[in-house]
Amino acid sequence: MGMGAADVVPGVSGGTIAFITGIYEELINSIKSINLTAIKLLFSFKIAEFWKAINGNFLISVFIGIGISVFSLAKGLEYLLHHYPILVWSFFFGLIIASAIYVARSIKTWNVGTIISGIAGIAIAYAITVLSPADIENPTYWFIFISGMIAICAMILPGISGSFILVLLGMYKFILGAVGDLNLVVIGIFLVGAAIGIIAFSNVLSWLLKKYHNLTIAMLAGFMVGSLNKVWPWKEVTETILDRHGELKPIAERNILPATYEQITGNEAWLAGAIALAVFGFVLIFVVEGIGKKLKK
């Protein structure tokens, strides 16, 4: 459910939540196990063997949790982001800082290679956050399918938000609206694309984690650090476009300080509340980590 909540918010990755709850590598390997061998078992009606081969109990628990969270929180998060964006982004800012620290701690050996990999991760994630979003008014079915494939790959990468990828593709509001309106055709096409994308990409990630574990983890931690540019709470709109309804729509922003935000916008910076929620998000990660360790024991 935590992964689902994170995936709804542009700038926050469900992969980050999977990492801090200790299920990331099992998730990747379980998705990877959905292959031709497993499908043959299914079509041979060896259901019990198929279920065991794909770690079915684990996967169904994760995906039901994500589904419940997405469908129940989509409207609520949309409301909070519209009315209290600074507080929401502050919470996730603290959450991601702690997540990056948590992930970096799992690297067994730091050397020149892991440092370079971490820096590369920071650079890639930062570059993604400064790209200008596209604006697609009437997406076709094939583009919805491709969007699902691309976004799901980002959703399982800590630090790179699948929702933000949808923003860049100009599809975020369209998909969020489809979920809120229960548009089953759009949701179905998107999910088919996501299913194909996640199975293919999980094989790549699983291989990297087995062959180059420390380098891969360092890059994933770098992704988290680089994504902080996107979730900084105080922003100034630098570029807008006029949409088809005649309303100005922001398409580019830059990070500013809270005092500057108040001067430019005339709105309250919510500084005390923002700091409190950032601290709460930071502490929450290590509380979850502690609970996870106790459950494993």
C-alpha positions as CSV (number, residue, x, y, z in Angstrom):
1,M,0.0,0.0,0.0
2,G,3.0,2.3,0.7
3,M,4.3,1.6,-2.8
4,G,0.9,2.5,-4.3
5,A,0.7,5.7,-2.3
6,A,4.2,6.7,-3.5
7,D,3.5,5.8,-7.1
8,V,0.6,8.2,-7.3
9,V,2.8,11.2,-6.4
10,P,5.0,12.6,-9.2
11,G,8.6,12.7,-7.8
12,V,8.3,9.8,-5.4
13,S,9.0,6.2,-6.4
14,G,7.3,3.0,-5.2
15,G,10.7,1.4,-5.6
16,T,12.0,3.6,-2.8
17,I,9.3,2.2,-0.5
18,A,10.1,-1.4,-1.6
19,F,13.7,-0.8,-0.7
20,I,13.1,0.6,2.8
21,T,10.7,-2.2,3.7
22,G,13.2,-4.8,2.7
23,I,11.3,-6.4,-0.2
24,Y,13.0,-4.9,-3.2
25,E,15.2,-7.7,-4.4
26,E,12.5,-10.3,-3.7
27,L,10.1,-8.2,-5.7
28,I,12.5,-8.0,-8.7
29,N,13.3,-11.7,-8.6
30,S,9.6,-12.7,-8.2
31,I,8.6,-10.6,-11.2
32,K,11.5,-12.0,-13.2
33,S,10.2,-15.5,-12.5
34,I,7.1,-14.9,-14.6
35,N,8.7,-16.4,-17.7
36,L,8.0,-18.9,-20.5
37,T,8.7,-21.8,-18.1
38,A,6.1,-20.5,-15.6
39,I,3.6,-19.8,-18.4
40,K,4.0,-23.4,-19.6
41,L,3.1,-24.6,-16.1
42,L,0.0,-22.4,-16.1
43,F,-1.2,-23.7,-19.5
44,S,-0.5,-27.3,-18.4
45,F,-2.9,-26.6,-15.5
46,K,-0.2,-27.2,-13.0
47,I,-1.5,-24.3,-11.0
48,A,0.2,-25.1,-7.7
49,E,3.6,-25.4,-9.3
50,F,3.0,-22.2,-11.3
51,W,2.0,-20.3,-8.2
52,K,5.1,-21.5,-6.3
53,A,7.4,-20.8,-9.3
54,I,6.4,-17.1,-9.4
55,N,6.3,-16.6,-5.6
56,G,2.5,-16.0,-6.0
57,N,1.6,-15.3,-2.4
58,F,4.2,-12.5,-2.2
59,L,3.3,-11.0,-5.6
60,I,-0.4,-11.0,-5.0
61,S,0.0,-9.4,-1.6
62,V,2.2,-6.6,-3.1
63,F,0.0,-5.9,-6.1
64,I,-3.3,-6.0,-4.2
65,G,-1.8,-3.5,-1.7
66,I,-0.7,-1.2,-4.5
67,G,-4.1,-1.5,-6.2
68,I,-6.1,-0.7,-3.1
69,S,-3.8,2.3,-2.3
70,V,-3.9,3.7,-5.9
71,F,-7.7,3.5,-6.2
72,S,-8.3,4.8,-2.7
73,L,-5.7,7.5,-2.5
74,A,-5.7,8.9,-6.0
75,K,-8.4,11.5,-5.3
76,G,-7.1,12.3,-1.8
77,L,-3.6,12.9,-3.0
78,E,-4.8,15.0,-5.9
79,Y,-6.7,17.2,-3.4
80,L,-3.7,17.5,-1.0
81,L,-1.2,18.3,-3.8
82,H,-3.6,21.0,-5.1
83,H,-4.3,22.6,-1.7
84,Y,-1.3,21.8,0.4
85,P,1.6,21.2,-2.0
86,I,4.4,22.5,0.2
87,L,3.4,20.3,3.1
88,V,3.1,17.2,0.9
89,W,6.4,17.8,-0.8
90,S,8.2,18.5,2.5
91,F,7.1,15.1,3.8
92,F,8.4,13.3,0.8
93,F,11.6,15.4,0.8
94,G,12.5,14.1,4.3
95,L,11.4,10.6,3.3
96,I,13.7,10.5,0.3
97,I,16.7,11.8,2.1
98,A,16.4,9.1,4.7
99,S,15.8,6.5,2.0
100,A,19.0,7.5,0.2
101,I,20.9,7.1,3.5
102,Y,19.3,3.7,4.2
103,V,20.1,2.4,0.7
104,A,23.7,3.7,0.8
105,R,24.2,1.9,4.1
106,S,23.5,-1.5,2.4
107,I,26.6,-1.1,0.1
108,K,29.2,-3.5,1.5
109,T,32.3,-2.0,-0.1
110,W,32.8,1.6,-1.2
111,N,35.4,2.2,-3.8
112,V,36.0,4.4,-6.9
113,G,33.5,2.3,-8.9
114,T,30.7,2.7,-6.5
115,I,31.3,6.4,-6.1
116,I,31.3,6.9,-9.8
117,S,28.1,4.8,-10.1
118,G,26.4,6.9,-7.3
119,I,27.4,10.2,-9.0
120,A,26.1,8.8,-12.4
121,G,22.8,8.0,-10.7
122,I,22.5,11.5,-9.2
123,A,23.2,13.1,-12.6
124,I,20.7,10.9,-14.5
125,A,17.9,11.5,-12.0
126,Y,18.6,15.2,-11.9
127,A,18.6,15.4,-15.7
128,I,15.2,13.7,-15.8
129,T,13.7,16.1,-13.2
130,V,14.6,19.2,-15.3
131,L,13.1,18.0,-18.5
132,S,10.0,19.9,-19.7
133,P,6.7,18.0,-19.6
134,A,4.9,17.2,-22.8
135,D,1.3,18.2,-23.3
136,I,-0.9,15.6,-25.0
137,E,-4.6,16.4,-25.2
138,N,-5.9,13.1,-26.8
139,P,-3.5,10.2,-26.4
140,T,-4.0,7.2,-28.6
141,Y,-4.3,3.6,-27.4
142,W,-0.8,2.7,-28.5
143,F,0.7,5.7,-26.7
144,I,-1.2,4.7,-23.5
145,F,0.3,1.2,-23.9
146,I,3.9,2.6,-24.3
147,S,3.4,5.0,-21.4
148,G,2.5,2.0,-19.2
149,M,5.7,0.2,-20.3
150,I,8.0,3.2,-19.6
151,A,6.3,4.4,-16.4
152,I,6.4,1.0,-14.7
153,C,10.2,0.7,-15.3
154,A,10.6,4.0,-13.4
155,M,8.2,2.9,-10.7
156,I,10.4,0.0,-9.6
157,L,13.5,2.2,-9.7
158,P,14.1,3.9,-6.3
159,G,14.4,7.6,-6.8
160,I,12.8,7.8,-10.3
161,S,9.1,8.3,-10.1
162,G,6.8,6.5,-12.5
163,S,4.3,9.3,-12.0
164,F,6.8,11.9,-12.9
165,I,7.6,10.0,-16.1
166,L,3.9,10.2,-16.9
167,V,4.1,13.9,-16.3
168,L,7.0,14.2,-18.8
169,L,5.0,12.1,-21.3
170,G,2.0,14.4,-20.8
171,M,-0.1,11.5,-19.5
172,Y,-0.2,12.0,-15.7
173,K,-3.5,13.8,-15.4
174,F,-5.1,11.6,-18.1
175,I,-4.2,8.4,-16.3
176,L,-5.0,9.8,-12.9
177,G,-8.4,10.9,-14.2
178,A,-9.0,7.4,-15.8
179,V,-8.3,5.8,-12.4
180,G,-10.6,8.2,-10.6
181,D,-13.4,7.7,-13.3
182,L,-12.8,3.9,-13.5
183,N,-12.3,4.1,-17.2
184,L,-11.6,0.4,-17.6
185,V,-10.5,0.5,-21.3
186,V,-7.7,3.0,-20.6
187,I,-6.7,1.4,-17.3
188,G,-6.7,-2.1,-19.0
189,I,-4.4,-0.9,-21.9
190,F,-2.1,0.9,-19.5
191,L,-1.8,-2.2,-17.2
192,V,-1.1,-4.5,-20.2
193,G,1.8,-2.2,-21.2
194,A,2.9,-2.0,-17.5
195,A,2.9,-5.8,-17.2
196,I,5.1,-6.4,-20.3
197,G,7.4,-3.6,-19.3
198,I,7.9,-4.7,-15.7
199,I,8.6,-8.4,-16.6
200,A,11.2,-7.3,-19.2
201,F,12.9,-4.7,-17.0
202,S,12.9,-6.9,-13.9
203,N,15.2,-9.4,-15.8
204,V,17.7,-6.6,-16.5
205,L,17.6,-5.4,-12.9
206,S,17.9,-8.9,-11.4
207,W,21.0,-9.6,-13.5
208,L,22.6,-6.3,-12.5
209,L,21.9,-6.9,-8.8
210,K,23.5,-10.4,-9.1
211,K,26.5,-9.4,-11.1
212,Y,27.2,-5.9,-10.0
213,H,25.3,-5.6,-6.6
214,N,27.3,-2.7,-5.0
215,L,27.5,-0.7,-8.3
216,T,23.7,-1.1,-8.9
217,I,22.8,-0.2,-5.3
218,A,25.1,2.9,-5.5
219,M,23.4,4.0,-8.6
220,L,19.9,3.5,-7.1
221,A,21.0,5.6,-4.1
222,G,22.2,8.2,-6.5
223,F,18.8,8.2,-8.2
224,M,17.2,9.1,-4.9
225,V,19.5,12.0,-4.2
226,G,19.1,13.3,-7.8
227,S,15.3,13.2,-7.5
228,L,15.4,15.6,-4.5
229,N,15.5,18.5,-7.1
230,K,11.9,17.5,-8.1
231,V,10.5,17.3,-4.6
232,W,11.9,20.6,-3.2
233,P,8.7,22.2,-1.8
234,W,9.2,25.8,-2.7
235,K,9.1,26.6,-6.4
236,E,8.6,29.5,-8.8
237,V,6.8,29.0,-12.1
238,T,9.1,30.1,-14.9
239,E,7.2,29.0,-18.0
240,T,3.5,28.5,-18.7
241,I,1.3,27.6,-21.7
242,L,-2.3,28.3,-22.5
243,D,-4.3,25.1,-22.5
244,R,-7.4,24.3,-24.6
245,H,-9.6,25.7,-21.8
246,G,-7.9,29.1,-21.9
247,E,-6.2,28.6,-18.6
248,L,-2.5,29.1,-17.9
249,K,-0.7,25.9,-17.1
250,P,2.8,25.8,-15.6
251,I,5.3,23.6,-17.5
252,A,8.6,24.7,-16.0
253,E,9.6,25.6,-12.4
254,R,12.8,26.5,-10.5
255,N,13.6,25.9,-6.8
256,I,13.6,28.9,-4.5
257,L,14.0,29.6,-0.8
258,P,10.9,29.9,1.5
259,A,11.3,33.6,2.0
260,T,11.7,34.2,-1.7
261,Y,8.6,32.1,-2.3
262,E,6.5,34.3,0.0
263,Q,7.8,37.5,-1.7
264,I,7.1,36.2,-5.2
265,T,3.8,34.5,-4.7
266,G,2.4,36.3,-1.7
267,N,1.4,32.9,-0.3
268,E,2.4,31.5,3.1
269,A,5.6,29.3,3.0
270,W,4.3,27.0,5.7
271,L,7.9,26.8,7.0
272,A,7.3,25.4,10.5
273,G,4.8,22.8,9.2
274,A,7.1,21.9,6.3
275,I,10.1,21.3,8.6
276,A,8.0,19.2,11.0
277,L,6.7,17.0,8.1
278,A,10.2,16.7,6.6
279,V,11.5,15.5,10.0
280,F,8.6,13.2,10.3
281,G,9.2,11.7,6.9
282,F,12.9,11.3,7.7
283,V,12.3,9.5,11.0
284,L,9.5,7.4,9.5
285,I,12.0,5.6,7.3
286,F,14.1,4.4,10.2
287,V,11.0,3.4,12.2
288,V,9.8,1.3,9.3
289,E,13.3,-0.2,9.0
290,G,13.2,-1.1,12.7
291,I,9.8,-2.7,12.4
292,G,11.0,-4.6,9.3
293,K,14.0,-6.0,11.2
294,K,11.7,-7.2,14.1
295,L,9.4,-8.9,11.6
296,K,12.3,-10.7,10.0
297,K,13.4,-12.0,13.4
